[in-house]
Amino acid sequence: MIKTTHTTKLPEGHPIRVYFQENDLIHSLLEELSNTIPEEDFQKYTNVFNQLSTIEKRFARKENQLFPFLEKKNWVGPSQGMWSFHDNLRDQFRLIRYYLRNQNFEKVTINTPFLVDGIYRLMHVEETVLFPNALDLLTEEDWIKMRAGEEEIGWMLPQNPAPFTQEEYIHPSEDFTQRELPFSLENTSHYDEGYMTVEQVNLLFRTMPLDLTYVDENDRVIFYNRGEERVFPRSAGIIGREVKFCHPPKSVGTVLRILEEFRKGTKNESSFWINYKERLIYIRYFAVRDADKNYRGVIEMSQDITDIRKIEGEKRLLDWE
């Protein structure tokens, strides 16, 4: 395994040092997978394969943490090239997983070397190009921010790596740190993760292919989205109205019971599906709670799932022609 001079001097918990700790595990798993004959020891092969599959966490950290920081330094090669490499390996994992389910040991044996060789090639590029250049380009502040984001994705390691800094973890919803961003923050608000203007928020809600209604802790409607193709009609007069007056009499009792159980904390979700105007409508209710678990209302979400139910297999290609 190749290690740069930079890497051997990195502190515990540094993102790149963690990648190299994962490398040790990956090398061990690849060797074990290559030396296991699936037809003779199916369970062992499956266990090793499943453990190796957690490399997806490593891919996700690179794609969602490391690559964005490199893009800010105007290095977009990894985002364009290595991400495609990840997807090719994902396809190989899916293929072998399919053959394992069908116990097609011949196909598993044929495809295993392609997966193993692909991962070895990827790690070689990481160790000789990606990681050394990233260490040269990024600052300690970048690595600290990156590591904080990695906590939400996770690692391949059996135990979480040592903390990179001793700073107290701050949940994204409470993090108001000013960051260098490639867009203006003028007239924006900070959400759990990200910044949007009122116009952008309205566009988001208007474009979502579902109906959303927010009822506050006092059982009054305070918001609904204006989608172009709403399932159920709504008008501005509903804002401020008690929710019990917004439903047909025959369903009010059910709605009030849902609100009561949500308020007591005994339930958090309830789902229904009905036929409406020859379409199948999926209706879901979610309790809204703040960081202290206090009840703050309920979200009602309605979606036409008629066409979704017809989906079979996979669709990976664009068919606009």
C-alpha positions as CSV (number, residue, x, y, z in Angstrom):
1,M,0.0,0.0,0.0
2,I,1.3,3.4,-1.0
3,K,1.3,6.1,1.6
4,T,2.5,9.7,1.1
5,T,4.8,11.6,3.4
6,H,1.8,13.8,4.3
7,T,-0.4,10.9,5.3
8,T,2.0,9.4,7.8
9,K,2.0,12.6,9.7
10,L,-1.7,13.2,9.9
11,P,-3.4,13.4,13.3
12,E,-5.8,10.8,14.6
13,G,-9.3,11.3,13.1
14,H,-8.2,13.3,10.1
15,P,-10.4,12.3,7.2
16,I,-7.5,11.2,5.0
17,R,-6.0,9.1,7.8
18,V,-9.4,7.5,8.3
19,Y,-9.5,6.6,4.5
20,F,-6.2,4.9,4.9
21,Q,-7.5,3.0,8.0
22,E,-10.4,1.8,5.8
23,N,-7.9,0.8,3.1
24,D,-6.4,-1.7,5.5
25,L,-9.8,-3.3,6.1
26,I,-10.6,-3.2,2.3
27,H,-7.3,-5.0,1.4
28,S,-8.1,-7.7,4.0
29,L,-11.7,-8.2,2.7
30,L,-10.6,-8.3,-1.0
31,E,-8.0,-10.9,-0.2
32,E,-10.5,-13.0,1.8
33,L,-13.2,-12.6,-1.0
34,S,-10.7,-13.7,-3.7
35,N,-9.7,-16.8,-1.7
36,T,-13.3,-17.9,-0.9
37,I,-15.1,-20.2,-3.4
38,P,-18.8,-19.3,-3.2
39,E,-20.0,-22.8,-4.2
40,E,-18.0,-24.4,-1.4
41,D,-18.6,-21.8,1.4
42,F,-21.6,-19.7,0.3
43,Q,-22.2,-18.2,3.8
44,K,-18.6,-17.0,4.2
45,Y,-18.5,-15.5,0.8
46,T,-21.8,-13.8,1.4
47,N,-20.6,-12.4,4.8
48,V,-17.4,-11.0,3.3
49,F,-19.2,-9.6,0.3
50,N,-21.8,-7.9,2.5
51,Q,-19.0,-6.4,4.7
52,L,-17.2,-5.2,1.6
53,S,-20.4,-3.6,0.3
54,T,-20.2,-1.1,3.2
55,I,-17.6,0.6,0.9
56,E,-20.7,2.5,-0.2
57,K,-20.2,4.7,2.9
58,R,-16.7,5.6,1.7
59,F,-18.1,6.4,-1.8
60,A,-20.8,8.6,-0.2
61,R,-18.3,10.5,2.0
62,K,-16.1,11.3,-1.0
63,E,-19.0,12.3,-3.2
64,N,-20.8,14.4,-0.6
65,Q,-17.9,15.7,1.5
66,L,-14.5,15.5,-0.1
67,F,-15.5,16.3,-3.7
68,P,-17.5,19.5,-2.9
69,F,-14.5,20.9,-0.9
70,L,-12.2,20.2,-3.9
71,E,-14.7,21.8,-6.3
72,K,-14.4,25.0,-4.2
73,K,-10.7,24.9,-5.0
74,N,-11.5,24.5,-8.7
75,W,-10.5,20.9,-8.9
76,V,-13.5,19.1,-10.5
77,G,-11.8,16.1,-11.9
78,P,-12.7,13.8,-9.0
79,S,-16.4,14.8,-9.2
80,Q,-16.5,14.0,-12.9
81,G,-14.2,11.0,-13.2
82,M,-14.0,9.2,-9.9
83,W,-17.8,9.4,-9.3
84,S,-18.3,7.4,-12.5
85,F,-15.7,4.9,-11.2
86,H,-17.9,4.5,-8.1
87,D,-21.0,3.9,-10.2
88,N,-19.3,1.2,-12.2
89,L,-18.3,-0.6,-8.9
90,R,-21.9,-0.1,-7.7
91,D,-23.1,-1.9,-10.8
92,Q,-20.7,-4.7,-10.1
93,F,-21.9,-5.0,-6.6
94,R,-25.5,-5.2,-7.8
95,L,-24.7,-7.8,-10.4
96,I,-22.9,-10.1,-7.9
97,R,-25.7,-9.6,-5.4
98,Y,-28.2,-10.7,-8.0
99,Y,-26.2,-13.8,-8.8
100,L,-25.9,-14.6,-5.0
101,R,-29.6,-14.4,-4.6
102,N,-30.1,-16.9,-7.4
103,Q,-27.1,-18.9,-6.2
104,N,-25.5,-18.8,-9.6
105,F,-22.1,-19.6,-8.4
106,E,-20.5,-19.7,-11.8
107,K,-21.5,-16.1,-12.5
108,V,-20.4,-15.0,-9.0
109,T,-17.0,-16.6,-9.6
110,I,-16.6,-15.0,-13.0
111,N,-17.5,-11.5,-11.8
112,T,-15.7,-11.4,-8.5
113,P,-12.2,-10.7,-10.1
114,F,-13.7,-7.7,-11.9
115,L,-15.0,-6.2,-8.7
116,V,-11.7,-6.9,-6.8
117,D,-9.5,-5.5,-9.5
118,G,-11.8,-2.4,-9.9
119,I,-11.5,-1.6,-6.2
120,Y,-7.7,-2.1,-6.2
121,R,-7.4,0.3,-9.2
122,L,-9.6,2.9,-7.4
123,M,-7.5,2.8,-4.3
124,H,-4.4,3.2,-6.3
125,V,-5.7,6.4,-7.8
126,E,-6.9,7.6,-4.4
127,E,-3.5,7.0,-2.8
128,T,-1.3,8.4,-5.6
129,V,-3.5,11.3,-6.9
130,L,-6.7,12.1,-5.0
131,F,-5.5,12.1,-1.4
132,P,-2.1,13.8,-1.9
133,N,-3.6,16.6,-4.0
134,A,-6.4,17.0,-1.5
135,L,-3.9,17.4,1.3
136,D,-2.1,20.1,-0.7
137,L,-5.3,22.0,-1.7
138,L,-7.4,22.0,1.5
139,T,-6.8,23.8,4.8
140,E,-7.1,22.5,8.3
141,E,-10.4,24.4,8.6
142,D,-11.7,22.5,5.5
143,W,-10.8,19.2,7.0
144,I,-12.5,20.1,10.3
145,K,-15.7,21.0,8.5
146,M,-15.5,17.9,6.3
147,R,-15.1,15.6,9.3
148,A,-18.2,17.1,11.0
149,G,-20.2,16.3,7.9
150,E,-18.9,12.8,7.7
151,E,-20.5,12.0,11.0
152,E,-23.9,11.8,9.3
153,I,-22.7,9.3,6.6
154,G,-20.5,6.9,8.6
155,W,-17.5,4.8,7.9
156,M,-16.6,1.2,7.0
157,L,-14.7,0.7,10.3
158,P,-16.2,-1.5,13.0
159,Q,-15.8,1.4,15.4
160,N,-16.1,5.1,14.7
161,P,-12.7,6.7,14.3
162,A,-11.1,9.0,16.9
163,P,-12.5,12.5,16.8
164,F,-10.4,14.9,14.7
165,T,-11.0,17.8,17.1
166,Q,-12.3,18.1,20.6
167,E,-15.0,20.7,19.6
168,E,-18.5,19.9,20.7
169,Y,-20.8,18.5,18.0
170,I,-23.3,21.0,16.8
171,H,-26.5,19.8,15.0
172,P,-26.9,21.4,11.6
173,S,-30.1,23.1,12.7
174,E,-28.1,24.9,15.4
175,D,-25.0,25.7,13.3
176,F,-24.9,29.3,12.3
177,T,-21.3,29.4,11.3
178,Q,-20.6,31.8,8.4
179,R,-19.2,29.7,5.5
180,E,-17.6,30.7,2.2
181,L,-20.3,29.8,-0.3
182,P,-20.4,30.1,-4.1
183,F,-23.7,32.1,-4.0
184,S,-25.1,35.1,-2.3
185,L,-26.8,34.8,1.1
186,E,-28.7,38.0,0.7
187,N,-32.4,37.7,1.7
188,T,-31.9,34.0,2.6
189,S,-32.7,32.1,5.7
190,H,-30.6,29.3,7.2
191,Y,-32.3,25.9,7.4
192,D,-31.1,22.6,8.8
193,E,-28.5,22.5,6.1
194,G,-28.5,25.2,3.4
195,Y,-29.8,28.7,2.7
196,M,-32.8,29.6,0.6
197,T,-34.8,32.8,-0.2
198,V,-38.5,33.0,0.4
199,E,-39.0,32.8,-3.4
200,Q,-36.9,29.6,-3.6
201,V,-38.9,28.0,-0.7
202,N,-42.1,28.8,-2.5
203,L,-40.8,27.4,-5.7
204,L,-39.8,24.3,-4.0
205,F,-43.2,23.7,-2.4
206,R,-45.0,24.6,-5.6
207,T,-43.0,22.1,-7.6
208,M,-43.2,19.2,-5.2
209,P,-45.5,16.5,-6.7
210,L,-47.6,16.1,-3.5
211,D,-50.0,18.1,-1.3
212,L,-48.6,19.4,2.0
213,T,-50.7,20.9,4.8
214,Y,-49.2,22.0,8.2
215,V,-51.5,22.1,11.2
216,D,-49.9,23.7,14.3
217,E,-50.0,22.5,17.9
218,N,-53.3,24.4,18.4
219,D,-55.0,22.4,15.6
220,R,-55.1,25.3,13.2
221,V,-54.0,25.2,9.6
222,I,-51.0,27.5,9.1
223,F,-49.7,26.4,5.7
224,Y,-50.5,24.5,2.6
225,N,-48.5,24.3,-0.7
226,R,-49.9,25.6,-3.9
227,G,-49.0,22.8,-6.3
228,E,-50.3,23.0,-9.9
229,E,-52.0,19.6,-9.7
230,R,-53.3,19.3,-6.1
231,V,-55.1,16.1,-5.2
232,F,-57.6,17.9,-2.9
233,P,-58.7,21.5,-3.4
234,R,-57.4,24.2,-1.0
235,S,-57.9,27.9,-0.8
236,A,-56.5,30.8,1.2
237,G,-59.6,30.7,3.5
238,I,-58.3,27.6,5.1
239,I,-55.4,29.4,6.8
240,G,-56.1,29.8,10.5
241,R,-59.1,27.4,10.4
242,E,-59.5,24.7,13.0
243,V,-58.5,21.4,11.3
244,K,-61.7,19.7,12.5
245,F,-63.7,21.9,10.1
246,C,-61.5,21.1,7.1
247,H,-62.6,17.5,6.8
248,P,-65.9,15.8,6.0
249,P,-68.0,14.9,9.1
250,K,-67.5,11.2,8.6
251,S,-63.7,11.5,8.8
252,V,-63.4,14.1,11.6
253,G,-63.4,11.6,14.4
254,T,-60.4,9.8,12.8
255,V,-58.5,13.0,12.3
256,L,-59.1,14.1,15.9
257,R,-58.0,10.7,17.2
258,I,-54.7,11.0,15.2
259,L,-54.1,14.5,16.6
260,E,-54.8,13.3,20.2
261,E,-52.4,10.4,19.9
262,F,-49.7,12.6,18.3
263,R,-50.1,15.1,21.1
264,K,-49.8,12.4,23.8
265,G,-46.7,11.1,22.1
266,T,-48.1,7.5,21.7
267,K,-48.0,7.7,17.9
268,N,-45.9,9.5,15.2
269,E,-47.3,8.5,11.9
270,S,-50.6,7.3,10.3
271,S,-51.3,6.3,6.7
272,F,-54.4,5.7,4.5
273,W,-55.0,5.1,0.8
274,I,-58.3,5.8,-1.0
275,N,-59.7,5.7,-4.5
276,Y,-60.5,9.3,-5.6
277,K,-61.7,10.2,-9.1
278,E,-60.4,6.9,-10.4
279,R,-56.9,7.6,-8.9
280,L,-55.2,5.9,-5.9
281,I,-54.3,8.5,-3.3
282,Y,-51.8,7.9,-0.5
283,I,-52.5,10.1,2.6
284,R,-50.0,10.2,5.4
285,Y,-49.9,12.1,8.7
286,F,-46.7,12.9,10.6
287,A,-46.3,14.3,14.1
288,V,-44.0,17.3,14.2
289,R,-41.8,17.6,17.2
290,D,-39.0,20.1,18.2
291,A,-35.6,19.2,19.5
292,D,-37.0,18.7,23.0
293,K,-39.7,16.3,21.6
294,N,-42.5,18.8,22.3
295,Y,-45.4,18.4,20.0
296,R,-45.5,21.2,17.4
297,G,-48.3,20.0,15.1
298,V,-48.9,17.6,12.2
299,I,-48.0,17.4,8.5
300,E,-50.6,16.0,6.2
301,M,-49.2,14.7,3.0
302,S,-51.3,13.5,0.1
303,Q,-49.9,12.0,-3.1
304,D,-51.4,10.4,-6.3
305,I,-49.5,7.1,-6.5
306,T,-51.6,5.6,-9.3
307,D,-48.7,5.7,-11.8
308,I,-46.1,4.9,-9.1
309,R,-47.8,1.6,-8.4
310,K,-47.2,0.5,-12.0
311,I,-43.4,0.8,-11.8
312,E,-41.6,-2.5,-12.2
313,G,-37.9,-3.4,-12.6
314,E,-35.5,-0.5,-13.2
315,K,-35.3,2.5,-15.4
316,R,-31.8,3.9,-15.8
317,L,-31.9,5.6,-19.2
318,L,-33.5,8.8,-20.3
319,D,-36.4,8.2,-22.7
320,W,-37.4,11.7,-23.8
321,E,-37.1,10.9,-27.5
